[in-house]
Amino acid sequence: KGRDAPYYLLRPEVSETMFILYHLTKDPVYREWGWEIFQAIEEQTKTDSAYAAIKDVDTMEKEDRMESFFMAETLKYLYLLQNDNHTIDLL
C-alpha cells in the first residue's frame, strides 16, 4: 500500500493541492490539471447512482462504495479551483 497502491479511493489531497497551488501562484497549469482530474473521475468512476472507488487501476474494477469525503472535499476543491468568484479569502 502507499505509493504504488493499485487503487483510487476518490481522496481529496491532490485536488486540494491543485487548488492551493493555483491560488498561490495563479499558474493556469493547476487549473488544467484539475480539469483533467475531474474529467478522469467522471469517465472512470461515475456510476448510475453515484461515484465509485476504483479497486484496481489496472483493470478499472469499481468498488461498491463512495466515501463521504469525495463530495465534501474532492469535488469541492475541483469546483473552487475553476471558480474565481470568491467573496471570502479561501486560504
C-alpha positions as CSV (number, residue, x, y, z in Angstrom):
1,K,0.0,0.0,0.0
2,G,1.0,3.6,-0.3
3,R,3.0,5.0,-3.2
4,D,2.4,2.0,-5.5
5,A,-1.1,1.3,-4.4
6,P,-3.2,-0.1,-7.2
7,Y,-6.5,1.6,-6.1
8,Y,-8.1,5.0,-6.2
9,L,-10.3,5.9,-3.2
10,L,-11.6,9.3,-4.5
11,R,-9.4,11.1,-1.9
12,P,-9.2,14.9,-2.0
13,E,-5.5,15.5,-1.3
14,V,-4.4,16.1,-5.0
15,S,-7.4,18.3,-5.7
16,E,-6.8,20.3,-2.6
17,T,-3.1,20.7,-3.6
18,M,-4.1,21.9,-7.1
19,F,-6.5,24.4,-5.5
20,I,-3.9,25.8,-3.1
21,L,-1.1,26.0,-5.7
22,Y,-3.3,27.8,-8.2
23,H,-4.4,30.4,-5.7
24,L,-0.9,31.0,-4.5
25,T,0.8,31.1,-7.9
26,K,-2.1,31.8,-10.4
27,D,-0.3,29.4,-12.8
28,P,-3.1,28.1,-15.1
29,V,-1.4,24.7,-15.3
30,Y,-3.0,23.8,-12.0
31,R,-6.5,24.5,-13.3
32,E,-5.7,22.5,-16.4
33,W,-4.6,19.5,-14.3
34,G,-7.6,19.9,-12.0
35,W,-9.9,19.8,-15.1
36,E,-8.1,16.7,-16.3
37,I,-8.6,15.1,-12.9
38,F,-12.3,15.9,-12.9
39,Q,-12.7,14.5,-16.4
40,A,-11.0,11.3,-15.5
41,I,-13.2,11.0,-12.4
42,E,-16.3,11.5,-14.5
43,E,-15.1,9.0,-17.1
44,Q,-13.8,6.3,-14.8
45,T,-15.7,6.4,-11.5
46,K,-19.2,7.6,-12.3
47,T,-22.0,5.0,-11.9
48,D,-25.7,5.2,-12.5
49,S,-26.3,6.3,-8.9
50,A,-23.1,7.9,-7.6
51,Y,-19.3,7.5,-8.0
52,A,-17.3,4.5,-7.0
53,A,-13.8,4.0,-5.7
54,I,-11.6,2.0,-8.0
55,K,-10.4,-1.3,-6.6
56,D,-7.7,-1.9,-9.2
57,V,-6.5,0.8,-11.6
58,D,-5.1,-1.8,-13.9
59,T,-8.5,-3.4,-14.5
60,M,-10.6,-0.4,-13.5
61,E,-12.7,-2.6,-11.3
62,K,-15.0,-0.5,-9.2
63,E,-15.9,-0.9,-5.6
64,D,-19.4,-0.6,-4.4
65,R,-18.7,2.4,-2.2
66,M,-18.2,6.1,-2.2
67,E,-16.6,7.8,0.8
68,S,-18.3,10.9,2.1
69,F,-15.1,13.0,1.7
70,F,-15.5,12.6,-2.1
71,M,-18.3,15.1,-2.4
72,A,-17.4,17.1,0.7
73,E,-13.8,17.7,-0.3
74,T,-12.6,16.2,-3.6
75,L,-15.4,17.8,-5.7
76,K,-15.4,20.9,-3.6
77,Y,-11.8,21.6,-4.4
78,L,-12.2,20.8,-8.0
79,Y,-15.1,23.2,-8.3
80,L,-13.4,26.0,-6.4
81,L,-10.3,25.6,-8.5
82,Q,-12.3,26.5,-11.6
83,N,-14.2,29.4,-9.9
84,D,-12.6,32.7,-9.2
85,N,-15.7,34.4,-7.8
86,H,-14.9,34.1,-4.1
87,T,-16.3,36.7,-1.8
88,I,-14.1,35.5,1.1
89,D,-10.4,34.6,1.3
90,L,-10.3,30.8,1.0
91,L,-6.7,30.4,2.0
